[in-house]
Amino acid sequence: MKIVVRVLVVVTVLVALFTVSAFAQDGATLFKTKCVSCHGADGTGSAVGKKLGAHDFTSAEVQKMSDAELSSIITDGKNKMPKYATLKPEEVKALVAHIRSLKK
């Protein structure tokens, strides 16, 4: 009986972990759905984004920002950029990592 309970606990924990990670999107996917329209696929800015003043993610200015600064801007928005407060912390972290990968 104790073995069955232990197996059920382990299976429950594994299912919970898989469910949480399945709902969190990776940085590249999030970038495509949330950021590309203004920042462009390569992070340098789309035509619309440039007119709105979107920052070039490949620039030294953006790349020198701390992870906390980028996370705050993603979560709270800034200037014309909308806030994405509904993103999970791990999704924000994944977006920051993706932005870092765009450096020149």
C-alpha positions in Angstrom: 0.0 0.0 0.0 2.8 2.4 0.9 4.5 1.8 -2.5 1.2 2.7 -4.3 0.9 5.9 -2.4 4.5 6.8 -3.2 4.0 6.1 -6.9 0.9 8.2 -6.9 2.7 11.1 -5.2 5.6 10.9 -7.7 3.2 10.7 -10.7 1.2 13.7 -9.4 4.3 15.8 -8.9 5.6 14.9 -12.4 2.2 15.8 -14.0 2.1 19.1 -12.2 5.6 20.0 -13.3 4.8 19.0 -16.9 1.6 21.0 -16.8 3.4 24.2 -15.6 6.2 23.9 -18.1 3.8 23.1 -21.0 1.9 26.4 -20.5 5.1 28.5 -20.3 6.2 29.4 -23.8 9.8 29.7 -24.8 11.4 33.1 -25.4 11.5 32.8 -29.2 7.9 31.8 -29.5 6.8 34.6 -27.1 8.9 37.1 -29.1 7.1 36.1 -32.3 3.7 36.5 -30.8 4.3 39.6 -28.6 7.2 41.6 -30.0 7.9 41.0 -33.7 5.2 43.5 -34.9 7.1 46.4 -33.4 10.6 45.1 -32.9 11.0 43.0 -36.0 12.1 39.4 -36.3 15.7 40.3 -35.9 15.1 42.8 -33.1 16.2 45.9 -35.0 12.6 47.2 -35.4 9.8 46.8 -37.9 8.7 49.8 -40.1 5.8 50.4 -37.7 7.9 49.9 -34.6 10.5 52.4 -35.9 7.7 55.0 -36.4 6.6 54.4 -32.8 10.1 54.7 -31.4 10.6 51.0 -30.6 14.1 50.3 -29.4 16.6 48.2 -31.4 17.2 45.2 -29.3 20.6 44.6 -30.9 21.9 48.0 -29.8 24.4 48.5 -27.0 21.8 50.7 -25.3 19.4 47.9 -24.9 22.0 45.2 -24.4 23.6 47.1 -21.5 20.3 47.2 -19.6 20.1 44.9 -16.6 17.8 41.8 -16.7 15.7 43.5 -14.0 15.3 46.7 -16.2 14.2 44.6 -19.2 11.9 42.5 -17.1 10.3 45.6 -15.7 9.7 47.1 -19.1 8.2 43.9 -20.4 6.0 43.5 -17.4 5.0 47.2 -16.8 5.4 48.6 -20.3 7.1 51.9 -21.2 6.1 54.9 -23.4 4.1 53.4 -26.2 4.9 49.8 -25.4 2.0 48.0 -23.7 2.5 46.1 -20.4 2.6 42.3 -20.4 1.8 41.8 -16.7 0.0 38.5 -17.5 3.2 36.8 -18.5 4.6 34.3 -16.0 8.0 35.2 -14.4 9.6 32.3 -16.3 8.2 33.7 -19.6 9.6 37.2 -18.9 12.9 35.6 -18.1 12.8 33.6 -21.4 12.0 36.9 -23.3 14.9 38.6 -21.7 17.2 35.7 -22.6 15.9 35.9 -26.2 16.5 39.7 -26.3 20.1 39.0 -25.1 20.6 36.5 -28.0 19.8 39.3 -30.5 22.9 41.4 -29.8 25.2 42.3 -32.6 
